[in-house]
Amino acid sequence: MNPFQSVAVRDHTVLKLWGQIEQNIDNPDLSVTDLLESAAMSRTNLYRRLTAKTGMSATAFIRYVRLTKARDLLLDQTDLTISEIAFAVGFNSLSYFTKRFTEVFGVCPRRYQETHELKPLSEHPFKFLEHALKG
């Protein structure tokens, strides 16, 4: 379960944006502009909505959805390499993917794939997760 599921259920826009990102997960060129068209709102309104509901900018939200999908693929698609998973979720650089995955989930992708353990949410370095879960 992703940490935004409870938020998304209460906020149609966040749910719609999450779905839009997942539909285009393999497109490394997916941008905030693409989300604006999908959400039919201004950049300012999108930024306000996302920061209010998730504590993240639109760019950070896109990256988080990509990383969440990668986390799921690391467990489900054991026949794929970490590089293949990184590219499948829209990252062009394996080192950037590894850096961001480790930053968000507290372990590197390889270790997560081997142990299936993430850093507990209470110890998570990003405060936006606590904010998002509180709604």
Phi and psi in degrees as GROMACS dihedral restraints (atoms count N, CA, C in turn):
[ dihedral_restraints ]
;  ai    aj    ak    al  type     phi  dphi    fc
    3     4     5     6     1   -83.6    20    10
    4     5     6     7     1   152.3    20    10
    6     7     8     9     1   -64.2    20    10
    7     8     9    10     1   -16.5    20    10
    9    10    11    12     1   -94.7    20    10
   10    11    12    13     1     0.0    20    10
   12    13    14    15     1   -57.9    20    10
   13    14    15    16     1   -43.9    20    10
   15    16    17    18     1   -66.6    20    10
   16    17    18    19     1   -36.2    20    10
   18    19    20    21     1   -69.1    20    10
   19    20    21    22     1   -45.8    20    10
   21    22    23    24     1   -61.6    20    10
   22    23    24    25     1   -36.9    20    10
   24    25    26    27     1   -61.9    20    10
   25    26    27    28     1   -35.2    20    10
   27    28    29    30     1   -87.6    20    10
   28    29    30    31     1   -14.6    20    10
   30    31    32    33     1  -130.6    20    10
   31    32    33    34     1   107.6    20    10
   33    34    35    36     1   -60.1    20    10
   34    35    36    37     1   -38.7    20    10
   36    37    38    39     1   -64.1    20    10
   37    38    39    40     1   -44.7    20    10
   39    40    41    42     1   -63.3    20    10
   40    41    42    43     1   -42.5    20    10
   42    43    44    45     1   -62.1    20    10
   43    44    45    46     1   -44.0    20    10
   45    46    47    48     1   -63.5    20    10
   46    47    48    49     1   -43.5    20    10
   48    49    50    51     1   -64.5    20    10
   49    50    51    52     1   -42.0    20    10
   51    52    53    54     1   -58.0    20    10
   52    53    54    55     1   -46.3    20    10
   54    55    56    57     1   -63.0    20    10
   55    56    57    58     1   -41.1    20    10
   57    58    59    60     1   -61.7    20    10
   58    59    60    61     1   -42.0    20    10
   60    61    62    63     1   -66.5    20    10
   61    62    63    64     1   -43.9    20    10
   63    64    65    66     1   -62.7    20    10
   64    65    66    67     1   -36.7    20    10
   66    67    68    69     1   -64.7    20    10
   67    68    69    70     1   -27.5    20    10
   69    70    71    72     1  -115.6    20    10
   70    71    72    73     1    27.2    20    10
   72    73    74    75     1   -58.8    20    10
   73    74    75    76     1   -31.8    20    10
   75    76    77    78     1   -87.1    20    10
   76    77    78    79     1    -1.1    20    10
   78    79    80    81     1   -89.4    20    10
   79    80    81    82     1   104.8    20    10
   81    82    83    84     1   -68.2    20    10
   82    83    84    85     1   -14.1    20    10
   84    85    86    87     1   -94.5    20    10
   85    86    87    88     1     5.3    20    10
   87    88    89    90     1   -58.2    20    10
   88    89    90    91     1   128.6    20    10
   90    91    92    93     1  -127.0    20    10
   91    92    93    94     1   172.2    20    10
   93    94    95    96     1   -60.6    20    10
   94    95    96    97     1   -36.7    20    10
   96    97    98    99     1   -58.7    20    10
   97    98    99   100     1   -40.1    20    10
   99   100   101   102     1   -62.4    20    10
  100   101   102   103     1   -39.4    20    10
  102   103   104   105     1   -67.8    20    10
  103   104   105   106     1   -36.4    20    10
  105   106   107   108     1   -60.0    20    10
  106   107   108   109     1   -43.3    20    10
  108   109   110   111     1   -64.5    20    10
  109   110   111   112     1   -41.5    20    10
  111   112   113   114     1   -65.3    20    10
  112   113   114   115     1   -41.9    20    10
  114   115   116   117     1   -84.0    20    10
  115   116   117   118     1   -13.5    20    10
  117   118   119   120     1    53.7    20    10
  118   119   120   121     1    51.5    20    10
  120   121   122   123     1  -144.6    20    10
  121   122   123   124     1   166.6    20    10
  123   124   125   126     1   -75.1    20    10
  124   125   126   127     1   161.9    20    10
  126   127   128   129     1   -58.2    20    10
  127   128   129   130     1   -41.8    20    10
  129   130   131   132     1   -63.5    20    10
  130   131   132   133     1   -45.9    20    10
  132   133   134   135     1   -65.8    20    10
  133   134   135   136     1   -39.2    20    10
  135   136   137   138     1   -62.8    20    10
  136   137   138   139     1   -46.3    20    10
  138   139   140   141     1   -59.4    20    10
  139   140   141   142     1   -46.3    20    10
  141   142   143   144     1   -61.9    20    10
  142   143   144   145     1   -44.3    20    10
  144   145   146   147     1   -63.5    20    10
  145   146   147   148     1   -48.9    20    10
  147   148   149   150     1   -65.4    20    10
  148   149   150   151     1   -43.1    20    10
  150   151   152   153     1   -67.8    20    10
  151   152   153   154     1   -33.7    20    10
  153   154   155   156     1   -68.4    20    10
  154   155   156   157     1   -39.8    20    10
  156   157   158   159     1   -90.5    20    10
  157   158   159   160     1   -28.9    20    10
  159   160   161   162     1  -124.4    20    10
  160   161   162   163     1   -17.5    20    10
  162   163   164   165     1    78.7    20    10
  163   164   165   166     1    10.3    20    10
  165   166   167   168     1  -120.8    20    10
  166   167   168   169     1   154.1    20    10
  168   169   170   171     1   -73.9    20    10
  169   170   171   172     1   169.6    20    10
  171   172   173   174     1   -63.4    20    10
  172   173   174   175     1   -40.2    20    10
  174   175   176   177     1   -63.4    20    10
  175   176   177   178     1   -44.9    20    10
  177   178   179   180     1   -65.2    20    10
  178   179   180   181     1   -36.3    20    10
  180   181   182   183     1   -64.5    20    10
  181   182   183   184     1   -45.1    20    10
  183   184   185   186     1   -58.1    20    10
  184   185   186   187     1   -47.3    20    10
  186   187   188   189     1   -62.3    20    10
  187   188   189   190     1   -40.8    20    10
  189   190   191   192     1   -64.1    20    10
  190   191   192   193     1   -42.3    20    10
  192   193   194   195     1   -62.3    20    10
  193   194   195   196     1   -42.8    20    10
  195   196   197   198     1   -59.4    20    10
  196   197   198   199     1   -45.5    20    10
  198   199   200   201     1   -67.0    20    10
  199   200   201   202     1   -36.6    20    10
  201   202   203   204     1   -64.8    20    10
  202   203   204   205     1   -42.3    20    10
  204   205   206   207     1   -64.2    20    10
  205   206   207   208     1   -41.2    20    10
  207   208   209   210     1   -61.6    20    10
  208   209   210   211     1   -41.8    20    10
  210   211   212   213     1   -58.1    20    10
  211   212   213   214     1   -43.7    20    10
  213   214   215   216     1   -65.3    20    10
  214   215   216   217     1   -42.0    20    10
  216   217   218   219     1   -66.2    20    10
  217   218   219   220     1   -32.7    20    10
  219   220   221   222     1   -60.8    20    10
  220   221   222   223     1   -29.4    20    10
  222   223   224   225     1   -90.2    20    10
  223   224   225   226     1   -39.2    20    10
  225   226   227   228     1   -83.7    20    10
  226   227   228   229     1   -34.4    20    10
  228   229   230   231     1  -110.1    20    10
  229   230   231   232     1    67.1    20    10
  231   232   233   234     1   -68.4    20    10
  232   233   234   235     1   -13.2    20    10
  234   235   236   237     1   -82.1    20    10
  235   236   237   238     1    -9.5    20    10
  237   238   239   240     1   -94.1    20    10
  238   239   240   241     1   146.4    20    10
  240   241   242   243     1   -79.1    20    10
  241   242   243   244     1   166.1    20    10
  243   244   245   246     1   -63.1    20    10
  244   245   246   247     1   -37.4    20    10
  246   247   248   249     1   -60.7    20    10
  247   248   249   250     1   -45.4    20    10
  249   250   251   252     1   -62.4    20    10
  250   251   252   253     1   -39.4    20    10
  252   253   254   255     1   -66.6    20    10
  253   254   255   256     1   -44.0    20    10
  255   256   257   258     1   -57.8    20    10
  256   257   258   259     1   -45.9    20    10
  258   259   260   261     1   -69.7    20    10
  259   260   261   262     1   -33.3    20    10
  261   262   263   264     1   -66.1    20    10
  262   263   264   265     1   -25.9    20    10
  264   265   266   267     1  -103.2    20    10
  265   266   267   268     1    14.6    20    10
  267   268   269   270     1    94.9    20    10
  268   269   270   271     1    11.6    20    10
  270   271   272   273     1   -92.2    20    10
  271   272   273   274     1   135.1    20    10
  273   274   275   276     1   -90.7    20    10
  274   275   276   277     1   -15.6    20    10
  276   277   278   279     1  -128.1    20    10
  277   278   279   280     1   124.1    20    10
  279   280   281   282     1   -64.9    20    10
  280   281   282   283     1   -38.8    20    10
  282   283   284   285     1   -66.4    20    10
  283   284   285   286     1   -39.8    20    10
  285   286   287   288     1   -66.1    20    10
  286   287   288   289     1   -42.8    20    10
  288   289   290   291     1   -58.0    20    10
  289   290   291   292     1   -49.0    20    10
  291   292   293   294     1   -61.9    20    10
  292   293   294   295     1   -42.6    20    10
  294   295   296   297     1   -60.6    20    10
  295   296   297   298     1   -49.1    20    10
  297   298   299   300     1   -69.9    20    10
  298   299   300   301     1   -38.2    20    10
  300   301   302   303     1   -60.2    20    10
  301   302   303   304     1   -47.6    20    10
  303   304   305   306     1   -63.0    20    10
  304   305   306   307     1   -40.5    20    10
  306   307   308   309     1   -62.7    20    10
  307   308   309   310     1   -42.4    20    10
  309   310   311   312     1   -81.4    20    10
  310   311   312   313     1   -42.9    20    10
  312   313   314   315     1  -103.9    20    10
  313   314   315   316     1    -5.8    20    10
  315   316   317   318     1    83.6    20    10
  316   317   318   319     1    -2.2    20    10
  318   319   320   321     1  -142.1    20    10
  319   320   321   322     1   154.8    20    10
  321   322   323   324     1   -74.2    20    10
  322   323   324   325     1   157.9    20    10
  324   325   326   327     1   -56.0    20    10
  325   326   327   328     1   -41.6    20    10
  327   328   329   330     1   -61.8    20    10
  328   329   330   331     1   -46.4    20    10
  330   331   332   333     1   -65.5    20    10
  331   332   333   334     1   -39.7    20    10
  333   334   335   336     1   -62.0    20    10
  334   335   336   337     1   -43.4    20    10
  336   337   338   339     1   -61.2    20    10
  337   338   339   340     1   -36.5    20    10
  339   340   341   342     1   -79.0    20    10
  340   341   342   343     1   -38.8    20    10
  342   343   344   345     1  -107.0    20    10
  343   344   345   346     1   -21.7    20    10
  345   346   347   348     1    63.4    20    10
  346   347   348   349     1    23.7    20    10
  348   349   350   351     1  -113.3    20    10
  349   350   351   352     1   133.9    20    10
  351   352   353   354     1  -112.9    20    10
  352   353   354   355     1   161.3    20    10
  354   355   356   357     1   -63.3    20    10
  355   356   357   358     1   135.6    20    10
  357   358   359   360     1   -57.0    20    10
  358   359   360   361     1   141.6    20    10
  360   361   362   363     1   -57.1    20    10
  361   362   363   364     1   -33.5    20    10
  363   364   365   366     1   -65.0    20    10
  364   365   366   367     1   -22.8    20    10
  366   367   368   369     1  -100.8    20    10
  367   368   369   370     1     7.2    20    10
  369   370   371   372     1   -64.5    20    10
  370   371   372   373     1   138.4    20    10
  372   373   374   375     1   -72.0    20    10
  373   374   375   376     1   -16.0    20    10
  375   376   377   378     1  -101.7    20    10
  376   377   378   379     1   120.6    20    10
  378   379   380   381     1   -70.8    20    10
  379   380   381   382     1   -20.4    20    10
  381   382   383   384     1   -62.2    20    10
  382   383   384   385     1   -26.5    20    10
  384   385   386   387     1   -66.4    20    10
  385   386   387   388     1   -43.8    20    10
  387   388   389   390     1   -61.5    20    10
  388   389   390   391     1   -43.0    20    10
  390   391   392   393     1   -61.1    20    10
  391   392   393   394     1   -44.8    20    10
  393   394   395   396     1   -64.9    20    10
  394   395   396   397     1   -38.8    20    10
  396   397   398   399     1   -72.0    20    10
  397   398   399   400     1   -28.3    20    10
  399   400   401   402     1   -75.1    20    10
  400   401   402   403     1   -22.8    20    10
